[in-house]
Amino acid sequence: MATYALERAGAGLPRAVMVHDSFSNWFVPALSEHFGRLVSVWSYNFDRALVERERPDLVIQEMVERTLMGSVPKEP
């Protein structure tokens, strides 16, 4: 699970956590410009502990639609 945080110090912007697949890698840097802190996690499973630790204003879970053809991700 690849996790990293992008921050804009002093921006006064909301905080976010984004759990995503590889399709989001290209737009996470652009999306991060709209948040004071964006924690990005490349994972198919939802990380409740991360959300509780980060206390974000917004949680985004992105996945390619075909992922839903299989088993439902844990704690969607």
N, CA, C and O of each residue as an XYZ file, in Angstrom:
304
protein
N       0.849     -1.167      0.000
C       0.000      0.000      0.000
C       0.901      1.237      0.000
O       1.616      1.488      0.970
N       0.865      2.001     -1.078
C       1.659      3.215     -1.196
C       0.871      4.390     -0.627
O      -0.236      4.681     -1.082
N       1.444      5.062      0.369
C       0.777      6.182      1.022
C       1.711      7.387      1.033
O       2.893      7.267      1.353
N       1.170      8.540      0.680
C       1.946      9.766      0.809
C       1.005     10.934      1.025
O      -0.182     10.854      0.711
N       1.540     12.020      1.562
C       0.747     13.212      1.847
C       1.330     14.400      1.094
O       2.546     14.570      1.006
N       0.428     15.217      0.554
C       0.811     16.456     -0.108
C       0.199     17.595      0.692
O      -0.985     17.557      1.026
N       1.002     18.609      0.999
C       0.519     19.710      1.846
C       0.781     21.063      1.215
O       1.756     21.262      0.490
N      -0.127     21.994      1.515
C       0.010     23.399      1.128
C      -0.050     24.206      2.416
O      -1.138     24.529      2.892
N       1.078     24.527      2.972
C       1.156     25.218      4.267
C       0.488     26.585      4.209
O       0.662     27.339      3.252
N      -0.277     26.889      5.248
C      -0.896     28.194      5.388
C      -2.008     28.496      4.415
O      -2.435     29.647      4.313
N      -2.486     27.514      3.706
C      -3.507     27.751      2.684
C      -4.908     27.877      3.280
O      -5.792     28.445      2.639
N      -5.134     27.359      4.498
C      -6.460     27.411      5.102
C      -7.492     26.594      4.345
O      -8.689     26.872      4.418
N      -7.035     25.597      3.628
C      -7.918     24.755      2.826
C      -8.308     23.499      3.599
O      -7.648     23.153      4.579
N      -9.378     22.804      3.172
C      -9.791     21.582      3.866
C      -8.768     20.461      3.703
O      -7.882     20.514      2.850
N      -8.923     19.447      4.548
C      -8.060     18.260      4.539
C      -8.826     17.120      3.880
O     -10.052     17.059      3.973
N      -8.111     16.217      3.214
C      -8.762     15.088      2.552
C      -7.901     13.840      2.634
O      -6.676     13.907      2.739
N      -8.574     12.706      2.584
C      -7.931     11.402      2.430
C      -8.511     10.795      1.169
O      -9.727     10.795      0.979
N      -7.651     10.279      0.307
C      -8.100      9.646     -0.929
C      -7.543      8.240     -1.012
O      -6.327      8.050     -1.012
N      -8.422      7.257     -1.083
C      -8.068      5.853     -1.264
C      -8.374      5.547     -2.723
O      -9.493      5.785     -3.178
N      -7.412      5.031     -3.458
C      -7.592      4.920     -4.905
C      -6.802      3.770     -5.509
O      -5.978      3.136     -4.850
N      -7.080      3.523     -6.784
C      -6.309      2.546     -7.545
C      -5.326      3.306     -8.440
O      -5.170      4.519     -8.302
N      -4.672      2.599     -9.347
C      -3.628      3.212    -10.169
C      -4.155      4.268    -11.131
O      -3.377      5.089    -11.617
N      -5.454      4.273    -11.421
C      -6.006      5.250    -12.349
C      -5.936      6.672    -11.802
O      -6.025      7.625    -12.576
N      -5.782      6.839    -10.513
C      -5.758      8.176     -9.907
C      -4.368      8.764     -9.792
O      -4.223      9.951     -9.500
N      -3.352      7.965    -10.016
C      -1.982      8.460     -9.828
C      -1.700      9.742    -10.601
O      -0.991     10.614    -10.098
N      -2.227      9.876    -11.789
C      -1.907     11.033    -12.616
C      -2.619     12.302    -12.162
O      -2.113     13.394    -12.421
N      -3.775     12.208    -11.492
C      -4.459     13.449    -11.117
C      -4.379     13.794     -9.626
O      -4.873     14.849     -9.227
N      -3.781     12.954     -8.801
C      -3.637     13.276     -7.372
C      -2.846     14.576     -7.175
O      -3.259     15.401     -6.359
N      -1.735     14.798     -7.877
C      -1.017     16.073     -7.682
C      -1.878     17.299     -8.016
O      -1.822     18.295     -7.295
N      -2.655     17.248     -9.072
C      -3.528     18.372     -9.431
C      -4.645     18.545     -8.410
O      -4.985     19.672     -8.052
N      -5.215     17.450     -7.941
C      -6.274     17.495     -6.934
C      -5.755     18.067     -5.625
O      -6.486     18.759     -4.915
N      -4.515     17.789     -5.305
C      -3.943     18.235     -4.032
C      -3.875     19.754     -3.916
O      -3.797     20.279     -2.805
N      -3.904     20.462     -5.023
C      -3.857     21.923     -5.004
C      -5.099     22.532     -4.355
O      -5.101     23.713     -4.006
N      -6.146     21.740     -4.193
C      -7.402     22.224     -3.626
C      -7.565     21.873     -2.148
O      -8.625     22.100     -1.564
N      -6.511     21.317     -1.546
C      -6.558     20.895     -0.147
C      -5.325     21.374      0.606
O      -4.238     21.470      0.035
N      -5.498     21.672      1.878
C      -4.363     22.011      2.721
C      -3.488     20.795      2.956
O      -2.268     20.907      3.072
N      -4.129     19.619      3.027
C      -3.418     18.344      3.173
C      -4.240     17.276      2.485
O      -5.431     17.127      2.760
N      -3.611     16.536      1.594
C      -4.258     15.406      0.916
C      -3.394     14.178      1.151
O      -2.248     14.121      0.703
N      -3.945     13.198      1.856
C      -3.253     11.933      2.066
C      -3.771     10.965      1.006
O      -4.973     10.718      0.911
N      -2.863     10.430      0.224
C      -3.190      9.556     -0.898
C      -2.749      8.135     -0.577
O      -1.601      7.903     -0.198
N      -3.670      7.184     -0.730
C      -3.378      5.781     -0.448
C      -3.769      4.944     -1.659
O      -4.932      4.935     -2.064
N      -2.796      4.241     -2.236
C      -3.082      3.344     -3.352
C      -3.452      1.996     -2.750
O      -2.581      1.222     -2.354
N      -4.742      1.727     -2.687
C      -5.232      0.497     -2.065
C      -6.647      0.223     -2.547
O      -7.380      1.149     -2.893
N      -7.027     -1.033     -2.570
C      -8.402     -1.397     -2.910
C      -9.263     -1.535     -1.661
O     -10.473     -1.740     -1.762
N      -8.659     -1.426     -0.503
C      -9.397     -1.557      0.752
C      -9.423     -0.225      1.478
O      -8.460      0.540      1.438
N     -10.524      0.038      2.135
C     -10.710      1.273      2.881
C      -9.975      1.177      4.214
O     -10.116      0.184      4.928
N      -9.204      2.184      4.552
C      -8.410      2.191      5.775
C      -9.068      3.097      6.817
O      -8.778      4.292      6.882
N      -9.945      2.526      7.622
C     -10.679      3.288      8.627
C      -9.730      3.955      9.634
O      -9.958      5.093     10.043
N      -8.682      3.253     10.026
C      -7.733      3.800     11.002
C      -7.055      5.057     10.458
O      -6.827      6.008     11.206
N      -6.734      5.071      9.176
C      -6.118      6.249      8.561
C      -7.081      7.433      8.612
O      -6.678      8.549      8.942
N      -8.337      7.195      8.291
C      -9.336      8.267      8.311
C      -9.503      8.806      9.729
O      -9.580     10.018      9.926
N      -9.557      7.925     10.701
C      -9.690      8.363     12.090
C      -8.461      9.143     12.550
O      -8.583     10.097     13.318
N      -7.296      8.747     12.091
C      -6.056      9.424     12.473
C      -5.940     10.800     11.799
O      -5.523     11.764     12.441
N      -6.300     10.897     10.535
C      -6.170     12.146      9.772
C      -7.307     13.142     10.044
O      -7.107     14.350      9.926
N      -8.473     12.653     10.400
C      -9.646     13.499     10.657
C      -9.884     14.483      9.501
O      -9.908     15.695      9.713
N     -10.058     13.959      8.281
C     -10.211     14.844      7.118
C     -11.607     15.461      7.034
O     -12.552     14.990      7.668
N     -11.712     16.514      6.246
C     -13.005     17.117      5.941
C     -13.718     16.332      4.843
O     -14.946     16.360      4.749
N     -12.952     15.638      4.021
C     -13.496     14.899      2.894
C     -12.732     13.587      2.721
O     -11.507     13.553      2.844
N     -13.463     12.506      2.435
C     -12.855     11.216      2.118
C     -13.304     10.835      0.716
O     -14.498     10.852      0.417
N     -12.355     10.492     -0.139
C     -12.636     10.093     -1.514
C     -12.160      8.657     -1.683
O     -11.019      8.334     -1.353
N     -13.035      7.795     -2.196
C     -12.613      6.434     -2.540
C     -12.882      6.248     -4.029
O     -14.034      6.179     -4.457
N     -11.808      6.169     -4.813
C     -11.909      6.040     -6.256
C     -11.457      4.650     -6.655
O     -10.449      4.145     -6.160
N     -12.213      4.034     -7.557
C     -11.805      2.744     -8.117
C     -12.424      2.587     -9.496
O     -13.517      3.088     -9.762
N     -11.723      1.898    -10.354
C     -12.250      1.632    -11.680
C     -13.492      0.749    -11.525
O     -13.529     -0.131    -10.665
N     -14.489      0.984    -12.345
C     -15.780      0.312    -12.208
C     -15.679     -1.206    -12.216
O     -16.427     -1.877    -11.504
N     -14.778     -1.750    -13.000
C     -14.684     -3.212    -13.081
C     -14.300     -3.851    -11.744
O     -14.528     -5.044    -11.538
N     -13.725     -3.068    -10.845
C     -13.395     -3.579     -9.509
C     -14.660     -4.031     -8.789
O     -14.624     -4.983     -8.010
N     -15.768     -3.359     -9.044
C     -17.030     -3.709     -8.391
C     -17.658     -4.986     -8.943
O     -18.638     -5.479     -8.383
N     -17.116     -5.524    -10.020
C     -17.614     -6.770    -10.580
C     -17.214     -7.969     -9.712
O     -17.848     -9.022     -9.767
N     -16.175     -7.800     -8.925
C     -15.699     -8.858     -8.022
C     -16.310     -8.679     -6.648
O     -17.447     -8.229     -6.514
N     -15.563     -9.026     -5.655
C     -16.055     -8.878     -4.293
C     -16.039     -7.396     -3.903
O     -15.207     -6.626     -4.382
N     -16.952     -7.020     -3.044
C     -17.030     -5.645     -2.583
C     -15.829     -5.356     -1.700
O     -15.497     -6.171     -0.840
N     -15.156     -4.203     -1.888
C     -14.003     -3.862     -1.040
C     -14.410     -3.793      0.423
O     -15.558     -3.493      0.749
N     -13.460     -4.073      1.294
C     -13.723     -4.012      2.725
C     -14.075     -2.586      3.126
O     -13.419     -1.632      2.707
N     -15.108     -2.453      3.936
C     -15.587     -1.179      4.466
C     -15.670     -0.083      3.410
O     -15.014      0.950      3.543
N     -16.470     -0.293      2.356
C     -16.558      0.741      1.310
C     -17.217      2.009      1.829
O     -17.369      2.975      1.081
